[in-house]
């Protein structure tokens, strides 16, 4: 797998490719107001009793929406108390300063019809710091293993291993850490805890401000692909080279030697590296609702305000309905990741009624989403034979990011 790092109009573009095929794409537009994972020292502006939430001044310009369930306070014994049991107004009050983290990104939109929830980034007091193999949660005292690790016996072994290591409290072991040496995990845990100590030092004063920005496109890509074998990390500018090198030196020393500056005939051309690697057509196709599958079938991906509907068509593919559906499941998993679609998603596969075939299709979908960095829940078949799933994305859709980056 290769990682290609580019920039356009001060925005950061990062693509992951395997055998010339785009498997991942992250974009940080220059106009991005709030980035997923950013940590703020925020001020409670007002309590909305109807929504049972609070609006938080993040930095004097941007506002965050804090739901009751995302409140975390410490009781008199120093124990963490989660919100949700009582009204949010009994937990925090206007004018109070609190540390929060953006749980969703936000791009400014000029639309008077947007609701308050659409005009703000969702924030939480449950702050976490992501590394390459671990996620550190300061408000959590126990250790956990990622829910992506499905093997119950392996999960118990990993948890027992975590508990045996001093100083590992409050850590979530990512699925990419399976098989990693304990000294690597210990090193990363210490790094994340030191970062948190530094962040806490800025939780002071009466002015709302950004303390630490969330992971950029480079960091998100390298972190999400920690379990993959990365061959090269190609960059064009020295600034991006240093950016990638800095993160790798901290969290992925083995990747430092994989970072390669690429000399191009016209490095100042728009997305010159993507063009050189011949992936621009693939990226441009992600804005089109029609997807042609390798064997001749196709997908139609239609996004509405309420949900995303995907229709699987046979086309000139003469294979069985099950085989076409299994291929479509892999393509759907890939395109939901690339396009970063979220919310409710309904899929109209070719009709199959056999219970074993339906089980195989659900299993294929689960496999397709196994390495999705976002949480995907497959809810199964509806009475009409559709498959419903939900995907909780952490940042605006690819189309929104493209519109922001290119306009």
Buried (B, 14 or more C-beta within 10 A) or exposed (E): BBBBBBBBEEBBBBBBBEEEEBBBBBBBBEBBBBBBBBBBBBBBBEBBEEBBBBBBBBBEEBBBBBBBBBBBBEEEEEEBBBBBEEEBBEBBEEEEBBBBBBBBBBBEBEEEEEEEEEBBBBBBBBBBBBBBBBBBBBBBEEBBBBEBBEEEEEBEEBBEBBEEBEEBBBBBBBBBBBEBEEEBBBBBBEBBBEBBEEBEEBEEEEEBBBBBBBBBBBBBBBBBBBBBEBEBBBBBBEEBBEBBBEBBEBBBEEBBEBBEEBEEEEEEEEBBBBBBBEBBEBBEBBEEEEBBBEEBBBBEBEBEEEBBBBBBBEBEBEBEBBBBBBBBBBBBBBBBBBBBBBBBBBBBBBEBEEEEBBEBBBEBBBEBBEBBBBBBEBEEBEEEEBBBBBBEBBBBBBBBBBBBBEE
